[in-house]
Amino acid sequence: MEIHHFQHGWVTPAISYALSVLGSMLGLVCAVRLRSATGTGARTWWLALSAIAIGGTGIWTMHFVAMLGFGVVGTTIRYDVALTAASAILAIAAVGLGMLVVFGGTTATRPGPARIAIGGVLAGLGVAAMHYMGMYAMHLNGAISYGTGKVAASIAIAVLAATAALWLAANVQRPVAIFGAALIMGVAVNGMHFTGMSAMSVHTRATATSPTGASGTSLLIPIGLTVLFGVLGLLYALMAAPTEEDRAAAEYLASRRLGTPAAPAPAAPRPGSLPSASGLSASGRSASGPSASGGNQPGPRSSALGGGSWTYRDRESR
């Protein structure tokens, strides 16, 4: 039977790719915050937000929108609402489990290759299960079968994509790198989806009854609103929560106002420069007054006040 994967043209694949990039980008930004967070509460918060962004928006919503472009000649398509919702939860849980393996603990430590590989396998298998659960939730007048080779290929792509995503979550930091990583993750997620879809064959049968369930268009508005408010919530959480740099800068300025500034880490001398002849106090000024040249030595600026990075802890790793 004839199957259409792009019955609305390139509209649905373009939107699904854009959603996967958006979700991946938000998830990677949350992962940057997760890497620098300490304490169970803060790390759990950012891990959950990252899993929701990547698993919910970047993977599951991409899957649902791409399915709106799927059609089979000779039958209508309906969806089991409960199974569809369960597949969304599974996608978020799978990504969350993989991230828990990689970033588990109460302190910020750089994960090793073994943890990333294990987390990638678990997350990838969960994402593949989400895809085929979503396909099982699809009702039509006919029998669905799958080619074993393409199913295996889609699972392998899911595992590789999840492993790459976790490695990126553990390493990328700068905005340009995050955007580039999100573009790559979008290609991987869409590649897994359409590889799995190409494994499917449908044999329709004539019947007087219509398949049960909800139509894809009837689910579009509630799912679209959920995704919209979810993305807005993620953006608000990212903007409202202070970064490590913000907290360090606030502590430094508060200590300056109290007159007992915390001593910043001494800066390494430039090549060829001579050390200052006068000792500097913690505030950065000479303990005995002006320098020999008659001017005041400016105090070293706290590293928290420097710009450029999105986190405070990872500055030295760049």
C-alpha positions in Angstrom: 0.0 0.0 0.0 1.2 3.5 -0.8 2.7 5.4 2.1 3.3 9.2 2.2 5.9 10.5 4.7 5.6 14.1 3.5 2.0 14.5 2.6 2.2 18.2 3.5 5.4 18.7 1.6 8.4 20.0 3.5 6.4 21.9 6.0 6.3 19.2 8.7 9.9 18.0 8.3 11.1 21.7 8.4 9.1 22.4 11.6 10.1 19.2 13.2 13.8 19.9 12.6 13.5 23.4 14.0 11.8 22.0 17.1 14.6 19.5 17.6 17.2 22.2 17.3 15.4 24.5 19.7 14.9 21.7 22.3 18.5 20.6 21.9 19.8 24.1 22.3 17.8 24.8 25.5 18.8 21.4 26.9 22.5 22.1 26.3 22.2 25.5 28.0 20.6 23.8 31.0 23.4 21.3 30.9 26.0 24.1 31.2 24.2 25.3 34.4 24.1 21.7 35.6 27.8 21.2 35.2 28.6 24.2 37.4 25.8 23.6 40.0 26.6 22.1 43.4 24.1 20.5 45.8 21.5 17.9 45.2 18.6 20.3 44.7 20.3 22.6 42.2 21.7 19.7 40.2 18.4 17.8 40.1 16.6 21.0 39.0 18.9 21.6 36.0 19.1 17.9 35.1 15.3 17.8 35.0 15.0 20.9 32.9 17.6 19.6 30.4 15.8 16.3 30.1 12.5 18.0 29.5 14.0 20.3 26.8 15.9 17.6 24.9 13.6 14.6 25.5 10.3 16.6 25.4 10.8 19.3 22.8 13.9 18.1 20.9 12.8 14.5 20.5 9.2 13.8 21.2 7.6 17.0 19.8 9.8 16.5 16.7 8.4 13.0 16.4 4.8 14.1 16.8 5.1 16.9 14.2 6.8 14.7 11.7 4.0 12.1 12.1 1.5 14.8 11.1 3.0 14.5 7.6 2.5 10.7 7.6 -0.4 9.2 5.6 -1.5 5.9 4.1 -3.7 5.7 1.0 -7.0 4.0 1.8 -7.3 4.6 5.5 -7.5 7.4 8.1 -5.1 7.5 11.0 -6.0 8.0 14.6 -3.9 8.0 17.8 -4.3 6.4 21.2 -4.1 9.4 23.5 -2.9 7.5 26.6 -0.1 5.7 24.7 0.9 9.0 23.0 1.2 10.7 26.3 3.2 7.8 27.7 5.6 8.0 24.8 6.3 11.6 25.7 7.0 10.7 29.3 9.3 7.9 28.2 11.3 10.2 26.0 11.9 12.6 28.9 12.6 9.8 31.3 15.1 8.2 28.9 17.1 11.4 28.4 16.9 12.0 32.2 18.3 8.6 33.0 21.2 9.0 30.6 22.0 12.4 32.1 21.7 11.0 35.6 24.4 8.4 34.7 26.6 11.0 33.3 26.1 13.9 35.8 25.0 12.0 38.9 26.3 13.3 42.2 26.2 16.4 44.2 29.4 18.0 42.9 30.5 19.2 39.5 32.9 16.7 38.1 33.8 16.0 34.4 32.3 12.6 33.4 34.6 10.0 31.8 34.0 8.2 28.5 32.6 5.1 30.2 29.8 7.0 31.9 29.0 8.8 28.7 28.8 5.5 26.8 26.6 3.8 29.4 24.3 6.8 29.6 24.2 7.0 25.8 23.1 3.4 25.5 20.4 3.7 28.1 19.1 7.0 26.7 19.3 5.7 23.1 17.4 2.6 23.8 14.7 4.6 25.6 14.4 7.0 22.7 14.0 4.1 20.3 11.4 2.6 22.6 9.6 6.0 22.6 9.5 6.0 18.8 8.0 2.6 18.4 5.6 3.1 21.3 4.4 6.2 19.4 4.0 4.0 16.3 2.1 1.4 18.3 -0.3 4.2 19.4 -1.2 4.8 15.8 -4.5 3.2 14.7 -5.5 2.5 11.1 -7.5 0.0 9.1 -4.7 -2.3 8.3 -1.7 -4.3 9.6 1.7 -2.7 10.2 4.9 -4.6 9.8 8.6 -3.6 10.1 11.8 -4.5 8.3 14.3 -5.9 10.8 17.3 -4.3 9.2 16.0 -0.8 9.2 14.6 -1.2 12.8 18.1 -2.2 13.9 19.6 0.7 12.1 17.2 3.2 13.7 18.1 1.8 17.2 21.8 2.1 16.4 21.3 5.7 15.3 19.3 6.5 18.4 22.2 5.1 20.6 24.9 7.0 18.7 22.8 10.2 18.7 22.2 9.9 22.5 25.8 9.3 23.2 26.9 12.2 21.1 24.2 14.4 22.8 25.5 13.5 26.3 29.1 14.1 25.2 28.1 17.5 23.9 26.2 18.2 27.1 29.3 17.5 29.1 31.7 19.6 27.0 30.2 22.4 25.0 29.9 25.8 26.7 30.1 28.8 24.4 26.9 30.0 22.6 28.3 29.4 19.1 29.4 25.8 20.0 26.0 25.1 21.6 24.1 26.3 18.5 26.3 24.2 16.2 25.9 21.2 18.5 22.1 21.7 18.4 22.1 21.7 14.6 24.0 18.4 14.6 21.7 16.9 17.2 18.7 17.9 15.1 20.0 16.0 12.1 20.6 12.9 14.3 17.1 13.0 15.8 15.4 13.4 12.5 17.6 10.8 10.9 16.6 8.2 13.6 12.9 9.1 13.1 12.8 8.8 9.4 15.0 5.7 9.3 12.5 4.0 11.7 9.5 5.2 9.6 11.1 3.8 6.4 11.1 0.4 8.1 7.3 0.3 8.2 5.0 -1.4 5.8 1.2 -1.1 5.9 -1.3 -3.6 4.4 -4.7 -2.0 4.5 -8.0 -3.9 4.7 -11.5 -2.7 3.7 -13.8 -2.1 6.6 -16.9 -0.1 7.2 -15.7 1.2 10.6 -13.2 4.0 11.2 -10.2 3.5 13.5 -10.7 4.6 17.0 -8.7 7.4 18.7 -7.9 11.1 18.3 -6.8 12.6 15.0 -3.4 14.2 14.8 -4.9 17.7 14.1 -7.1 17.5 17.2 -4.0 16.9 19.4 -2.1 19.7 17.7 -3.5 22.5 19.8 -3.1 21.0 23.3 0.4 19.7 22.4 1.4 23.0 20.8 0.2 25.0 23.8 2.1 22.6 26.2 5.3 23.0 24.2 4.9 26.8 24.0 4.4 27.3 27.7 7.2 24.7 28.4 9.7 26.6 26.2 8.7 29.9 27.8 9.1 28.3 31.2 12.6 27.1 30.3 13.6 30.5 29.0 12.3 32.1 32.2 14.2 29.6 34.4 17.4 30.3 32.5 17.1 34.1 32.7 15.9 34.2 36.3 18.5 31.9 37.8 21.8 33.5 38.5 24.9 32.0 37.0 28.1 31.1 39.0 29.6 34.4 37.7 26.6 36.4 38.9 26.9 34.9 42.4 30.6 35.4 42.6 30.4 39.0 41.4 27.6 39.7 43.9 29.7 38.3 46.8 32.7 40.3 45.7 30.8 43.6 45.5 29.1 42.9 48.8 32.4 42.3 50.5 33.7 45.6 49.0 30.8 47.5 50.4 31.5 46.0 53.8 35.1 47.1 53.6 36.5 43.6 53.8 36.8 42.4 50.2 37.7 38.8 49.5 41.1 38.5 48.0 40.9 37.5 44.4 43.2 34.8 43.0 46.5 36.3 42.0 46.9 36.8 38.3 49.9 35.2 36.5 52.5 37.8 35.6 52.8 38.7 31.9 56.0 37.5 30.2 58.7 40.1 30.7 56.9 42.0 33.4 58.4 42.8 36.7 56.5 42.1 40.0 55.2 45.1 41.9 57.7 46.5 44.4 55.0 47.1 46.9 52.8 44.5 48.5 49.1 44.7 47.6 46.3 44.4 50.1 43.3 42.2 49.4 41.5 45.2 47.9 44.2 45.6 45.3 45.8 48.9 46.6 49.2 49.2 48.2 49.2 48.6 51.9 51.5 51.6 52.3 49.8 54.0 50.0 50.5 55.1 46.5 53.2 53.4 44.4 56.6 54.7 43.8 55.5 56.3 40.6 53.1 58.5 42.4 49.9 56.9 41.0 47.5 54.5 42.6 47.8 50.9 41.6 44.3 49.7 40.4 43.2 46.5 42.2 43.0 43.3 40.2 39.5 42.7 39.0 37.7 39.7 40.2 37.5 37.0 37.6 33.8 36.9 38.3 33.5 40.3 36.7 35.1 39.3 33.4 32.8 38.6 30.5 32.6 35.9 27.9 31.7 32.6 29.6 28.3 31.4 30.7 29.6 29.7 33.8 32.2 30.6 36.4 33.6 27.2 37.2 34.5 26.3 33.6 36.5 29.4 32.7 39.9 27.8 33.2 38.9 24.8 31.0 38.4 27.0 27.9 
